[in-house]
Amino acid sequence: MKFARFLEGSSVEAGASGGTGEPTSERTGVQIALLHDGTNMPVAGLIEAGLLEAMAGSGVALLVQPVLAGLGHGAVPRFLADHRPAAVVIAPPLSYDDALGDLCAEAGVTALRLGPIEGDHAMGCDERSAMAALVAALIARGHTRIALVSGADLSPSARLREMGYLDMLAEHGLDRGPSLIVPGDDSFASGQEAARLLFQVSPCPARS
């Protein structure tokens, strides 16, 4: 499991030191922190579940800290100083912000940024190929009008998924007009609204 390899690579173990270099014998125990912005709780929940699975039986504790949008990063140094985690996992879209990774580095804390990010301390999947494979599976079932509820405009992951969607439609010569792509913001409500709009498109993608 990728999270398990990260834990091994960051030397998170009993007796390890946190960001201040002080031994954990003077603390309550070794801790891993998960930072997220609270906008996509289902995804944050999956990340938390993966971390807990990787940490099972290790004696390492998990801290989950929302970093709310619009409040800046001022709370992050305080959080790191107060809790001194041995490592930090940063969930998207926070992970796209280089400044957060820099703050962790300045505090001497290993940070893993999730998503399509370059660098040694990043972890993600090939979202463009994954979306292309998903669309190919729908085409193989006979569908010819396939719609997409895209993500936020500034999301690198959403852009890659849309590119994979367009790649596969182009490869099969299928309609990829703008009416078949409706933007969303990763919330359930935006998905409902996008579906309502797509069901009004003629011919309806759900029936072809």
MDTraj code that builds the backbone (N, CA, C; nanometers):
import mdtraj as md
import numpy as np

residues = "MET LYS PHE ALA ARG PHE LEU GLU GLY SER SER VAL GLU ALA GLY ALA SER GLY GLY THR GLY GLU PRO THR SER GLU ARG THR GLY VAL GLN ILE ALA LEU LEU HIS ASP GLY THR ASN MET PRO VAL ALA GLY LEU ILE GLU ALA GLY LEU LEU GLU ALA MET ALA GLY SER GLY VAL ALA LEU LEU VAL GLN PRO VAL LEU ALA GLY LEU GLY HIS GLY ALA VAL PRO ARG PHE LEU ALA ASP HIS ARG PRO ALA ALA VAL VAL ILE ALA PRO PRO LEU SER TYR ASP ASP ALA LEU GLY ASP LEU CYS ALA GLU ALA GLY VAL THR ALA LEU ARG LEU GLY PRO ILE GLU GLY ASP HIS ALA MET GLY CYS ASP GLU ARG SER ALA MET ALA ALA LEU VAL ALA ALA LEU ILE ALA ARG GLY HIS THR ARG ILE ALA LEU VAL SER GLY ALA ASP LEU SER PRO SER ALA ARG LEU ARG GLU MET GLY TYR LEU ASP MET LEU ALA GLU HIS GLY LEU ASP ARG GLY PRO SER LEU ILE VAL PRO GLY ASP ASP SER PHE ALA SER GLY GLN GLU ALA ALA ARG LEU LEU PHE GLN VAL SER PRO CYS PRO ALA ARG SER".split()
xyz = np.array([
    [0.0841, -0.1194, 0.0000],
    [0.0000, 0.0000, 0.0000],
    [0.0879, 0.1247, 0.0000],
    [0.0504, 0.2261, -0.0782],
    [0.1357, 0.3437, -0.0929],
    [0.1536, 0.4192, 0.0381],
    [0.0475, 0.4329, 0.1172],
    [0.0590, 0.5030, 0.2440],
    [0.1571, 0.4296, 0.3354],
    [0.1538, 0.2980, 0.3331],
    [0.2442, 0.2213, 0.4177],
    [0.3885, 0.2475, 0.3783],
    [0.4153, 0.2562, 0.2477],
    [0.5520, 0.2856, 0.2034],
    [0.5934, 0.4258, 0.2446],
    [0.4988, 0.5191, 0.2431],
    [0.5301, 0.6548, 0.2885],
    [0.5671, 0.6550, 0.4357],
    [0.4925, 0.5811, 0.5164],
    [0.5230, 0.5751, 0.6591],
    [0.6611, 0.5172, 0.6827],
    [0.6947, 0.4137, 0.6062],
    [0.8275, 0.3548, 0.6204],
    [0.9357, 0.4529, 0.5770],
    [0.9097, 0.5237, 0.4652],
    [1.0096, 0.6153, 0.4120],
    [1.0308, 0.7384, 0.4964],
    [0.9305, 0.7764, 0.5763],
    [0.9436, 0.8959, 0.6588],
    [0.9934, 0.8639, 0.7992],
    [1.0337, 0.7386, 0.8216],
    [1.0888, 0.6958, 0.9504],
    [0.9938, 0.7243, 1.0655],
    [0.8656, 0.7060, 1.0420],
    [0.7671, 0.7256, 1.1480],
    [0.7587, 0.5964, 1.2275],
    [0.8134, 0.5968, 1.3460],
    [0.8133, 0.4779, 1.4293],
    [0.8224, 0.5193, 1.5752],
    [0.7957, 0.4281, 1.6620],
    [0.8029, 0.4589, 1.8040],
    [0.9422, 0.5081, 1.8390],
    [0.9460, 0.6199, 1.9109],
    [1.0731, 0.6766, 1.9507],
    [1.1278, 0.7771, 1.8525],
    [1.0607, 0.7967, 1.7359],
    [1.1073, 0.8954, 1.6391],
    [1.0800, 1.0339, 1.6920],
    [1.1494, 1.1336, 1.6359],
    [1.1282, 1.2701, 1.6807],
    [1.0358, 1.3426, 1.5869],
    [0.9664, 1.4451, 1.6372],
    [0.8787, 1.5245, 1.5538],
    [0.9538, 1.6384, 1.4919],
    [0.8791, 1.7413, 1.4433],
    [0.9413, 1.8500, 1.3710],
    [1.0389, 1.9299, 1.4542],
    [1.0290, 1.9295, 1.5857],
    [1.1188, 2.0088, 1.6691],
    [1.2461, 1.9347, 1.7020],
    [1.2522, 1.8054, 1.6691],
    [1.3703, 1.7279, 1.7006],
    [1.3692, 1.6730, 1.8417],
    [1.2662, 1.7010, 1.9202],
    [1.2597, 1.6507, 2.0556],
    [1.2127, 1.5059, 2.0552],
    [1.2635, 1.4224, 2.1425],
    [1.2227, 1.2819, 2.1439],
    [1.0767, 1.2673, 2.1813],
    [1.0121, 1.1661, 2.1228],
    [0.8702, 1.1472, 2.1488],
    [0.8433, 1.0967, 2.2894],
    [0.9471, 1.0558, 2.3613],
    [0.9252, 1.0145, 2.4994],
    [0.8734, 1.1304, 2.5825],
    [0.8968, 1.2557, 2.5373],
    [0.8469, 1.3721, 2.6069],
    [0.7111, 1.4153, 2.5536],
    [0.6570, 1.3399, 2.4564],
    [0.5277, 1.3709, 2.3981],
    [0.4316, 1.2580, 2.4281],
    [0.3093, 1.2720, 2.3856],
    [0.2099, 1.1673, 2.4109],
    [0.2258, 1.0499, 2.3169],
    [0.2996, 1.0655, 2.2067],
    [0.3188, 0.9574, 2.1119],
    [0.3457, 1.0115, 1.9735],
    [0.3802, 0.9209, 1.8806],
    [0.4081, 0.9600, 1.7427],
    [0.2760, 0.9873, 1.6713],
    [0.2747, 1.0935, 1.5913],
    [0.1508, 1.1336, 1.5257],
    [0.1742, 1.1665, 1.3784],
    [0.0782, 1.1292, 1.2965],
    [0.0713, 1.1691, 1.1561],
    [-0.0464, 1.2654, 1.1443],
    [-0.0292, 1.3729, 1.0701],
    [-0.1373, 1.4703, 1.0513],
    [-0.1906, 1.4635, 0.9086],
    [-0.3207, 1.4758, 0.8954],
    [-0.3869, 1.4869, 0.7645],
    [-0.4468, 1.6262, 0.7549],
    [-0.4033, 1.7037, 0.6563],
    [-0.4570, 1.8378, 0.6336],
    [-0.5505, 1.8354, 0.5134],
    [-0.6706, 1.8911, 0.5291],
    [-0.7641, 1.9036, 0.4172],
    [-0.8404, 2.0338, 0.4356],
    [-0.9108, 2.0781, 0.3293],
    [-0.9781, 2.2078, 0.3379],
    [-1.1275, 2.1963, 0.3664],
    [-1.1766, 2.0750, 0.3881],
    [-1.3158, 2.0565, 0.4255],
    [-1.4159, 2.0652, 0.3124],
    [-1.3698, 2.0817, 0.1870],
    [-1.4635, 2.0977, 0.0759],
    [-1.5069, 1.9654, 0.0148],
    [-1.4306, 1.8598, 0.0364],
    [-1.4652, 1.7309, -0.0240],
    [-1.4486, 1.6215, 0.0811],
    [-1.5450, 1.6149, 0.1718],
    [-1.5331, 1.5232, 0.2838],
    [-1.5331, 1.3751, 0.2429],
    [-1.6068, 1.3331, 0.1378],
    [-1.5964, 1.1919, 0.0990],
    [-1.4540, 1.1518, 0.0626],
    [-1.3839, 1.2382, -0.0122],
    [-1.2457, 1.2076, -0.0487],
    [-1.1562, 1.2111, 0.0740],
    [-1.1746, 1.3125, 0.1587],
    [-1.0955, 1.3205, 0.2819],
    [-1.1178, 1.1960, 0.3672],
    [-1.2421, 1.1462, 0.3683],
    [-1.2714, 1.0255, 0.4445],
    [-1.1988, 0.9034, 0.3902],
    [-1.1896, 0.8928, 0.2578],
    [-1.1172, 0.7808, 0.1972],
    [-0.9681, 0.7879, 0.2297],
    [-0.9126, 0.9091, 0.2244],
    [-0.7713, 0.9258, 0.2583],
    [-0.7472, 0.8880, 0.4045],
    [-0.8370, 0.9339, 0.4907],
    [-0.8248, 0.9008, 0.6332],
    [-0.8310, 0.7496, 0.6542],
    [-0.9234, 0.6824, 0.5838],
    [-0.9353, 0.5378, 0.5974],
    [-0.8086, 0.4668, 0.5512],
    [-0.7491, 0.5160, 0.4405],
    [-0.6255, 0.4565, 0.3920],
    [-0.5108, 0.4729, 0.4900],
    [-0.5023, 0.5913, 0.5499],
    [-0.3987, 0.6148, 0.6498],
    [-0.4176, 0.5246, 0.7713],
    [-0.5404, 0.5145, 0.8188],
    [-0.5667, 0.4321, 0.9363],
    [-0.5341, 0.2855, 0.9091],
    [-0.5640, 0.2401, 0.7874],
    [-0.5309, 0.1020, 0.7516],
    [-0.3803, 0.0808, 0.7522],
    [-0.3068, 0.1776, 0.6943],
    [-0.1614, 0.1655, 0.6891],
    [-0.0986, 0.1744, 0.8281],
    [-0.1635, 0.2484, 0.9181],
    [-0.1081, 0.2711, 1.0512],
    [-0.1513, 0.1668, 1.1527],
    [-0.2399, 0.0762, 1.1149],
    [-0.2949, -0.0210, 1.2092],
    [-0.1834, -0.0995, 1.2772],
    [-0.1877, -0.1042, 1.4089],
    [-0.0912, -0.1812, 1.4852],
    [0.0442, -0.1150, 1.5027],
    [0.0592, 0.0068, 1.4486],
    [0.1894, 0.0741, 1.4549],
    [0.2085, 0.1564, 1.5818],
    [0.0986, 0.1859, 1.6515],
    [0.1078, 0.2734, 1.7670],
    [0.1131, 0.4198, 1.7310],
    [0.0989, 0.4513, 1.6004],
    [0.1010, 0.5897, 1.5534],
    [-0.0415, 0.6445, 1.5552],
    [-0.0577, 0.7679, 1.6007],
    [-0.1891, 0.8317, 1.6063],
    [-0.2105, 0.9210, 1.4842],
    [-0.3358, 0.9373, 1.4445],
    [-0.3705, 1.0223, 1.3303],
    [-0.4413, 1.1478, 1.3783],
    [-0.3905, 1.2633, 1.3359],
    [-0.4555, 1.3918, 1.3614],
    [-0.5174, 1.4396, 1.2317],
    [-0.6422, 1.4817, 1.2343],
    [-0.7093, 1.5335, 1.1150],
    [-0.7383, 1.6808, 1.1388],
    [-0.6833, 1.7660, 1.0510],
    [-0.6937, 1.9103, 1.0717],
    [-0.7484, 1.9793, 0.9468],
    [-0.8701, 2.0368, 0.9534],
    [-0.9174, 2.1182, 0.8410],
    [-0.8416, 2.2513, 0.8358],
    [-0.8051, 2.2914, 0.7152],
    [-0.7452, 2.4234, 0.6927],
    [-0.8434, 2.4967, 0.6026],
    [-0.9295, 2.5781, 0.6602],
    [-1.0416, 2.6349, 0.5873],
    [-0.9949, 2.7385, 0.4860],
    [-1.0563, 2.7335, 0.3677],
    [-1.0231, 2.8278, 0.2618],
    [-1.0517, 2.9703, 0.3069],
    [-0.9658, 3.0614, 0.2665],
    [-0.9865, 3.2025, 0.2974],
    [-0.9236, 3.2478, 0.4277],
    [-0.8777, 3.1511, 0.5087],
    [-0.8164, 3.1881, 0.6364],
    [-0.6649, 3.1959, 0.6282],
    [-0.6100, 3.1650, 0.5089],
    [-0.4653, 3.1696, 0.4941],
    [-0.3994, 3.0512, 0.5620],
    [-0.2669, 3.0536, 0.5658],
    [-0.1924, 2.9417, 0.6210],
    [-0.1368, 2.9726, 0.7595],
    [-0.1815, 3.0807, 0.8203],
    [-0.1272, 3.1186, 0.9501],
    [-0.1464, 3.0132, 1.0568],
    [-0.2542, 2.9351, 1.0454],
    [-0.2816, 2.8340, 1.1473],
    [-0.1909, 2.7122, 1.1330],
    [-0.1328, 2.6922, 1.0156],
    [-0.0543, 2.5706, 0.9938],
    [0.0741, 2.5683, 1.0775],
    [0.1549, 2.6754, 1.0782],
    [0.2742, 2.6713, 1.1649],
    [0.2389, 2.6497, 1.3116],
    [0.1298, 2.7102, 1.3569],
    [0.0888, 2.6908, 1.4963],
    [0.0492, 2.5457, 1.5216],
    [-0.0244, 2.4885, 1.4250],
    [-0.0643, 2.3483, 1.4382],
    [0.0585, 2.2582, 1.4453],
    [0.1561, 2.2809, 1.3573],
    [0.2767, 2.1986, 1.3567],
    [0.3556, 2.2148, 1.4857],
    [0.3625, 2.3388, 1.5367],
    [0.4363, 2.3636, 1.6606],
    [0.3665, 2.3021, 1.7810],
    [0.2335, 2.3098, 1.7825],
    [0.1583, 2.2583, 1.8973],
    [0.1578, 2.1057, 1.9031],
    [0.1444, 2.0425, 1.7853],
    [0.1256, 1.8971, 1.7838],
    [0.2502, 1.8203, 1.7429],
    [0.3421, 1.8880, 1.6746],
    [0.4691, 1.8281, 1.6330],
    [0.4529, 1.6908, 1.5683],
    [0.3744, 1.6821, 1.4614],
    [0.3582, 1.5522, 1.3947],
    [0.4900, 1.5079, 1.3322],
    [0.5086, 1.3769, 1.3246],
    [0.6277, 1.3240, 1.2598],
    [0.6200, 1.3390, 1.1083],
    [0.4984, 1.3445, 1.0541],
    [0.4793, 1.3619, 0.9100],
    [0.3401, 1.4178, 0.8858],
    [0.3217, 1.4783, 0.7684],
    [0.1942, 1.5396, 0.7316],
    [0.1535, 1.4906, 0.5933],
    [0.0281, 1.4520, 0.5792],
    [-0.0304, 1.4191, 0.4490],
    [-0.1239, 1.5339, 0.4121],
    [-0.1045, 1.5927, 0.2941],
    [-0.1840, 1.7079, 0.2513],
    [-0.2750, 1.6646, 0.1372],
    [-0.4069, 1.6744, 0.1607],
    [-0.5055, 1.6310, 0.0621],
    [-0.5331, 1.7426, -0.0384],
    [-0.5714, 1.7052, -0.1616],
    [-0.6126, 1.8079, -0.2574],
    [-0.7431, 1.8717, -0.2158],
    [-0.7672, 1.9993, -0.2497],
    [-0.6832, 2.0867, -0.3301],
    [-0.5718, 2.1572, -0.2531],
    [-0.5645, 2.1408, -0.1208],
    [-0.4564, 2.2054, -0.0455],
    [-0.3193, 2.1623, -0.0973],
    [-0.3101, 2.0390, -0.1424],
    [-0.1807, 1.9858, -0.1851],
    [-0.1241, 2.0578, -0.3070],
    [-0.2103, 2.1289, -0.3813],
    [-0.1624, 2.2001, -0.4993],
    [-0.0878, 2.3279, -0.4626],
    [-0.0927, 2.3663, -0.3384],
    [-0.0320, 2.4916, -0.2914],
    [0.1101, 2.4639, -0.2433],
    [0.2084, 2.5115, -0.3183],
    [0.3483, 2.4895, -0.2814],
    [0.3806, 2.5471, -0.1440],
    [0.3089, 2.6539, -0.1055],
    [0.3408, 2.7209, 0.0206],
    [0.3217, 2.6288, 0.1400],
    [0.2220, 2.5414, 0.1348],
    [0.1990, 2.4507, 0.2466],
    [0.3126, 2.3505, 0.2609],
    [0.3597, 2.3004, 0.1478],
    [0.4751, 2.2105, 0.1515],
    [0.5977, 2.2804, 0.2076],
    [0.6143, 2.4065, 0.1705],
    [0.7283, 2.4843, 0.2208],
    [0.7183, 2.5053, 0.3715],
    [0.5959, 2.5300, 0.4216],
    [0.5777, 2.5496, 0.5650],
    [0.6167, 2.4238, 0.6425],
    [0.5794, 2.3093, 0.5891],
    [0.6158, 2.1841, 0.6549],
    [0.7670, 2.1640, 0.6524],
    [0.8285, 2.1949, 0.5386],
    [0.9744, 2.1799, 0.5282],
    [1.0455, 2.2705, 0.6271],
    [0.9968, 2.3941, 0.6408],
    [1.0571, 2.4881, 0.7348],
    [1.0453, 2.4389, 0.8787],
    [0.9369, 2.3645, 0.9069],
    [0.9168, 2.3107, 1.0414],
    [0.9897, 2.1784, 1.0620],
    [1.0563, 2.1306, 0.9569],
    [1.1280, 2.0044, 0.9675],
    [1.0387, 1.8828, 0.9674],
    [0.9213, 1.8960, 0.9064],
    [0.8232, 1.7870, 0.9045],
    [0.8124, 1.7309, 0.7629],
    [0.8217, 1.6011, 0.7490],
    [0.8040, 1.5369, 0.6194],
    [0.6601, 1.5534, 0.5733],
    [0.6396, 1.5984, 0.4507],
    [0.5047, 1.6196, 0.3977],
    [0.4855, 1.5371, 0.2711],
    [0.3703, 1.4742, 0.2610],
    [0.3309, 1.4015, 0.1403],
    [0.2125, 1.4739, 0.0791],
    [0.2294, 1.5261, -0.0427],
    [0.1235, 1.6000, -0.1109],
    [0.0556, 1.5070, -0.2109],
    [-0.0760, 1.4937, -0.1979],
    [-0.1515, 1.4030, -0.2825],
    [-0.2032, 1.4750, -0.4064],
    [-0.1941, 1.4080, -0.5213],
    [-0.2441, 1.4658, -0.6453],
    [-0.1396, 1.4654, -0.7545],
    [-0.1744, 1.5194, -0.8714],
    [-0.0822, 1.5222, -0.9859],
    [0.0227, 1.6319, -0.9687],
    [0.1149, 1.6102, -0.8777],
    [0.2161, 1.7094, -0.8426],
    [0.3529, 1.6465, -0.8638],
    [0.4453, 1.7226, -0.9165],
    [0.5808, 1.6732, -0.9373],
    [0.6621, 1.6897, -0.8098],
    [0.7565, 1.6003, -0.7905],
    [0.8442, 1.6111, -0.6746],
    [0.8565, 1.4798, -0.6012],
    [0.9575, 1.4710, -0.5156],
    [0.9843, 1.3479, -0.4429],
    [0.8785, 1.3189, -0.3371],
    [0.8152, 1.4241, -0.2844],
    [0.7178, 1.4057, -0.1769],
    [0.5764, 1.4284, -0.2292],
    [0.5445, 1.3591, -0.3388],
    [0.4111, 1.3687, -0.3985],
    [0.3633, 1.2288, -0.4334],
    [0.2327, 1.2091, -0.4310],
    [0.1749, 1.0792, -0.4626],
    [0.0430, 1.1007, -0.5353],
    [0.0278, 1.0370, -0.6481],
    [-0.0961, 1.0501, -0.7241],
    [-0.1082, 0.9367, -0.8236],
    [-0.2161, 0.9360, -0.8977],
    [-0.2355, 0.8360, -1.0014],
    [-0.2413, 0.9058, -1.1369],
    [-0.2363, 0.8274, -1.2425],
    [-0.2452, 0.8810, -1.3783],
    [-0.3933, 0.9040, -1.4094],
    [-0.4425, 1.0224, -1.3712],
    [-0.5864, 1.0478, -1.3813],
    [-0.6327, 1.0594, -1.5261],
    [-0.5458, 1.1050, -1.6135],
    [-0.5834, 1.1146, -1.7551],
    [-0.6074, 0.9753, -1.8134],
    [-0.5163, 0.8828, -1.7877],
    [-0.5322, 0.7466, -1.8388],
    [-0.6488, 0.6753, -1.7719],
    [-0.6693, 0.7017, -1.6430],
    [-0.7792, 0.6379, -1.5709],
    [-0.9141, 0.6800, -1.6297],
    [-0.9287, 0.8094, -1.6587],
    [-1.0540, 0.8558, -1.7181],
    [-1.0712, 0.8007, -1.8590],
    [-0.9633, 0.7950, -1.9358],
    [-0.9715, 0.7386, -2.0705],
    [-1.0176, 0.5935, -2.0644],
    [-0.9669, 0.5179, -1.9680],
    [-1.0057, 0.3777, -1.9537],
    [-1.1536, 0.3657, -1.9155],
    [-1.2012, 0.4569, -1.8305],
    [-1.3419, 0.4552, -1.7907],
    [-1.4325, 0.4838, -1.9101],
    [-1.3972, 0.5836, -1.9891],
    [-1.4766, 0.6172, -2.1070],
    [-1.4728, 0.5022, -2.2080],
    [-1.3564, 0.4399, -2.2233],
    [-1.3449, 0.3261, -2.3153],
    [-1.4375, 0.2128, -2.2736],
    [-1.4521, 0.1915, -2.1421],
    [-1.5411, 0.0861, -2.0939],
    [-1.6864, 0.1177, -2.1282],
    [-1.7255, 0.2453, -2.1202],
    [-1.8622, 0.2844, -2.1568],
    [-1.8852, 0.2673, -2.3070],
    [-1.7849, 0.3016, -2.3854],
    [-1.7963, 0.2860, -2.5309],
    [-1.8100, 0.1385, -2.5670],
    [-1.7342, 0.0536, -2.4975],
    [-1.7403, -0.0906, -2.5237],
    [-1.8789, -0.1475, -2.4945],
    [-1.9554, -0.0796, -2.4101],
    [-2.0921, -0.1235, -2.3780],
    [-2.1947, -0.0651, -2.4749],
    [-2.1472, 0.0086, -2.5743],
    [-2.2356, 0.0584, -2.6783],
    [-2.2793, 0.2033, -2.6629],
    [-2.2305, 0.2732, -2.5629],
    [-2.2689, 0.4135, -2.5444],
    [-2.1924, 0.5021, -2.6436],
    [-2.2642, 0.5987, -2.6987],
    [-2.2025, 0.6873, -2.7981],
    [-2.2082, 0.8345, -2.7585],
    [-2.2956, 0.8696, -2.6663],
    [-2.3011, 1.0085, -2.6164],
    [-2.2732, 1.0047, -2.4663],
    [-2.1521, 1.0410, -2.4323],
    [-2.1045, 1.0285, -2.2947],
    [-2.0755, 1.1678, -2.2406],
    [-2.1396, 1.2008, -2.1318],
    [-2.1236, 1.3332, -2.0714],
    [-2.0214, 1.3283, -1.9586],
    [-1.9765, 1.4465, -1.9184],
    [-1.8782, 1.4574, -1.8102],
    [-1.9182, 1.5708, -1.7174],
    [-1.9216, 1.5400, -1.5883],
    [-1.9314, 1.6448, -1.4872],
    [-1.7885, 1.6744, -1.4444],
    [-1.7375, 1.7867, -1.4909],
    [-1.5969, 1.8187, -1.4654],
    [-1.5807, 1.8792, -1.3266],
    [-1.4566, 1.8968, -1.2861],
    [-1.4288, 1.9532, -1.1545],
    [-1.4022, 2.1021, -1.1615],
    [-1.3480, 2.1538, -1.0537],
    [-1.3185, 2.2968, -1.0452],
    [-1.2173, 2.3378, -1.1509],
    [-1.2326, 2.4590, -1.2029],
    [-1.1477, 2.5063, -1.3119],
    [-0.9996, 2.5046, -1.2762],
    [-0.9666, 2.5318, -1.1507],
    [-0.8267, 2.5423, -1.1104],
    [-0.7691, 2.4095, -1.0607],
    [-0.8468, 2.3018, -1.0695],
    [-0.7999, 2.1734, -1.0195],
    [-0.7173, 2.1001, -1.1248],
    [-0.5892, 2.0726, -1.0985],
    [-0.5089, 1.9945, -1.1942],
    [-0.5675, 1.8562, -1.2188],
    [-0.6220, 1.7936, -1.1162],
    [-0.6818, 1.6608, -1.1335],
    [-0.8008, 1.6666, -1.2284],
    [-0.8854, 1.7682, -1.2116],
    [-1.0028, 1.7816, -1.2980],
    [-0.9614, 1.8042, -1.4428],
    [-0.8584, 1.8838, -1.4644],
    [-0.8110, 1.9080, -1.6016],
    [-0.7612, 1.7797, -1.6645],
    [-0.6876, 1.6998, -1.5892],
    [-0.6356, 1.5744, -1.6438],
    [-0.7480, 1.4769, -1.6764],
    [-0.8491, 1.4704, -1.5887],
    [-0.9623, 1.3811, -1.6168],
    [-1.0380, 1.4250, -1.7414],
    [-1.0562, 1.5554, -1.7579],
    [-1.1250, 1.6039, -1.8772],
    [-1.0444, 1.5737, -2.0037],
    [-0.9126, 1.5856, -1.9941],
    [-0.8281, 1.5529, -2.1100],
    [-0.8404, 1.4058, -2.1461],
    [-0.8451, 1.3180, -2.0453],
    [-0.8618, 1.1754, -2.0736],
    [-0.9958, 1.1456, -2.1374],
    [-1.0985, 1.2128, -2.0916],
    [-1.2331, 1.1999, -2.1496],
    [-1.2320, 1.2416, -2.2961],
    [-1.1739, 1.3570, -2.3235],
    [-1.1689, 1.4070, -2.4618],
    [-1.0799, 1.3186, -2.5492],
    [-0.9711, 1.2672, -2.4941],
    [-0.8822, 1.1781, -2.5704],
    [-0.9597, 1.0595, -2.6262],
    [-1.0371, 0.9947, -2.5394],
    [-1.1035, 0.8720, -2.5813],
    [-1.2195, 0.8998, -2.6770],
    [-1.2936, 1.0089, -2.6549],
    [-1.3996, 1.0427, -2.7492],
    [-1.3418, 1.0736, -2.8871],
    [-1.2304, 1.1461, -2.8898],
    [-1.1667, 1.1778, -3.0180],
    [-1.1168, 1.0515, -3.0866],
    [-1.0626, 0.9599, -3.0093],
    [-1.0090, 0.8359, -3.0665],
    [-1.1181, 0.7550, -3.1358],
    [-1.2419, 0.7647, -3.0829],
    [-1.3533, 0.6881, -3.1401],
    [-1.4438, 0.7743, -3.2277],
    [-1.4060, 0.8997, -3.2502],
    [-1.4841, 0.9863, -3.3372],
    [-1.6211, 1.0196, -3.2841],
    [-1.6352, 1.0291, -3.1514],
    [-1.7661, 1.0557, -3.0904],
    [-1.7827, 1.2037, -3.0592],
    [-1.9091, 1.2430, -3.0436],
    [-1.9425, 1.3824, -3.0125],
    [-1.8784, 1.4229, -2.8805],
    [-1.8054, 1.5326, -2.8829],
    [-1.7449, 1.5863, -2.7598],
    [-1.7700, 1.7361, -2.7519],
    [-1.8922, 1.7744, -2.7888],
    [-1.9305, 1.9145, -2.7860],
    [-1.9422, 1.9680, -2.6450],
    [-1.9390, 2.1006, -2.6310],
    [-1.9413, 2.1627, -2.4985],
    [-2.0680, 2.1346, -2.4186],
    [-2.1783, 2.1004, -2.4864],
    [-2.3026, 2.0735, -2.4128],
    [-2.2942, 1.9469, -2.3295],
    [-2.1959, 1.8622, -2.3581],
    [-2.1818, 1.7369, -2.2850],
    [-2.0882, 1.7492, -2.1652],
    [-2.0305, 1.8658, -2.1451],
    [-1.9417, 1.8875, -2.0306],
    [-2.0012, 1.9961, -1.9426],
    [-2.0312, 1.9607, -1.8205],
    [-2.0896, 2.0555, -1.7252],
    [-1.9959, 2.0660, -1.6053],
    [-1.9576, 2.1868, -1.5661],
    [-1.8643, 2.2012, -1.4535],
    [-1.9306, 2.1720, -1.3194],
    [-1.8517, 2.1235, -1.2268],
    [-1.8951, 2.1023, -1.0897],
    [-1.7896, 2.1567, -0.9951],
    [-1.8173, 2.1492, -0.8671],
    [-1.7192, 2.1985, -0.7693],
    [-1.6865, 2.0926, -0.6645],
    [-1.7074, 1.9659, -0.6992],
    [-1.6791, 1.8511, -0.6126],
    [-1.7825, 1.8334, -0.5020],
    [-1.8881, 1.9129, -0.5031],
    [-1.9925, 1.8961, -0.4027],
    [-2.1062, 1.8113, -0.4605],
    [-2.1825, 1.7471, -0.3712],
    [-2.2971, 1.6666, -0.4149],
    [-2.4011, 1.7534, -0.4836],
    [-2.4215, 1.8737, -0.4314],
    [-2.5216, 1.9638, -0.4885],
    [-2.4860, 2.0019, -0.6316],
    [-2.3580, 2.0274, -0.6575],
    [-2.3193, 2.0649, -0.7937],
    [-2.3345, 1.9470, -0.8882],
    [-2.3149, 1.8254, -0.8375],
    [-2.3365, 1.7070, -0.9203],
    [-2.4829, 1.6901, -0.9565],
    [-2.5709, 1.7181, -0.8611],
    [-2.7146, 1.7111, -0.8896],
    [-2.7547, 1.8132, -0.9956],
    [-2.7038, 1.9354, -0.9828],
    [-2.7375, 2.0398, -1.0790],
    [-2.6833, 2.0053, -1.2170],
    [-2.5622, 1.9503, -1.2217],
    [-2.5039, 1.9112, -1.3505],
    [-2.5881, 1.8020, -1.4164],
    [-2.6322, 1.7042, -1.3373],
    [-2.7156, 1.5972, -1.3920],
    [-2.8459, 1.6531, -1.4470],
    [-2.9063, 1.7492, -1.3743],
    [-3.0315, 1.8109, -1.4208],
    [-3.0107, 1.8767, -1.5571],
    [-2.9002, 1.9470, -1.5728],
    [-2.8718, 2.0138, -1.7000],
    [-2.8466, 1.9129, -1.8118],
    [-2.7757, 1.8070, -1.7814],
    [-2.7425, 1.7078, -1.8842],
    [-2.8654, 1.6299, -1.9295],
    [-2.9610, 1.6085, -1.8388],
    [-3.0831, 1.5376, -1.8774],
    [-3.1690, 1.6210, -1.9729],
    [-3.1403, 1.7513, -1.9819],
    [-3.2138, 1.8382, -2.0733],
    [-3.1497, 1.8440, -2.2110],
    [-3.0288, 1.7889, -2.2247],
    [-2.9601, 1.7892, -2.3541],
    [-3.0289, 1.6896, -2.4463],
    [-3.0403, 1.7258, -2.5733],
    [-3.1047, 1.6382, -2.6709],
    [-3.0052, 1.6045, -2.7829],
    [-2.9872, 1.4735, -2.8123],
    [-3.0419, 1.3601, -2.7395],
    [-2.9733, 1.3417, -2.6039],
    [-3.0490, 1.2903, -2.5108],
    [-3.0000, 1.2777, -2.3722],
    [-2.8863, 1.1755, -2.3669],
    [-2.7721, 1.2103, -2.3057],
    [-2.6610, 1.1161, -2.2977],
    [-2.6951, 0.9899, -2.2190],
    [-2.7930, 0.9973, -2.1281],
    [-2.8289, 0.8800, -2.0474],
    [-2.8958, 0.7729, -2.1321],
    [-2.9427, 0.8087, -2.2508],
    [-3.0170, 0.7120, -2.3321],
    [-2.9425, 0.6749, -2.4605],
    [-2.8158, 0.7062, -2.4674],
    [-2.7429, 0.6734, -2.5910],
    [-2.5988, 0.6375, -2.5611],
])
top = md.Topology()
chain = top.add_chain()
for i, resn in enumerate(residues, 1):
    res = top.add_residue(resn, chain, resSeq=i)
    for name in ("N", "CA", "C"):
        top.add_atom(name, md.element.get_by_symbol(name[0]), res)
traj = md.Trajectory(xyz[None], top)
